[in-house]
Amino acid sequence: MLLPVIVSQYDLSQVLASRLRMPVLVDPIPLEFTPENLARWAKFCLMPMFLPDVEITEDMDIPGWTKPKKWFYDQIRGGKISADSAKLSHGWYLADITHGADYTYGTQVFPSDWLSPIIARLREQGKIGKYNNIPMGSRFAITNDEWRNVVCPAIAEALGFRPEQVRLERAIEFNAIGNLYDPNRGKYNMWEWFEDIFGGFQPALRWMSRGRRLFGVGNFSTKGGVLHIDGEIGYHTGATTGSR
């Protein structure tokens, strides 16, 4: 299901309540979502969306909803990832709806990727690495640390966000966006880096996206906001704006 880019606060509440089978209170549309900003963000394949304060539990029964597999919930029960890893953070977001790509022995790139020039420039400057046959502008073959410390700040600069406002997305966010807004999520056999810390010593949770509808994002509510962008192993990032 692909929801409208911008609908009224009331209409979106009704649509989300029907989809989730529970009452949903949508915040007022943020003042930042001006026609000028929306048009600019659209050039970067960024789509505004709202996520409710909902926990996607393992036993939740939502018709047509593709949930994370049992492994994800096993990691929560085992303390490998945070106890709130299945809980969405209430707020408005911008999400990157750039189409992903299937693995093609290292030559894969996202089609018509707005992020390619930024990544190519960072590789030319020696700030991030690449494998032998990876194209210069590909989102693939970028380490988790490189995304966090180099690519995300570069994205923030390009889009006019503060560096601390850009982050990797959480797995449960990817899942919700795929189920609510972007039907192309989870269609590709690339791996994803996520913000979730795994095991207390590994840098982040990784997950193959095919058939699981995972995801990335930002929050424009009073808690701040994330701007979701896509990245490797495949990959999605996020950025936040607004007050905290």
Secondary structure, 3 states (H helix, E strand, C coil): CCCCCCCCHHHHHHHHHHHHCCCCCCCCCCCCCCHHHHHHHHCCCEEEEEECCCECCCCCCCCCCCCCCHHHHHHHHCCCCCCCCCECCCEEEEEECCCCCCCCCCCCCCCCCCCHHHHHHHHHCCCCCCCCCCCCCCCCCCCHHHHHHHHHHHHHHHHCCCHHHEEECCHHHHHHHHHHCCCCCCCCCCEEECCCCECCCECCCEEECCCCCCECCCCCECCECEECEECCCEEEEEECCCCC
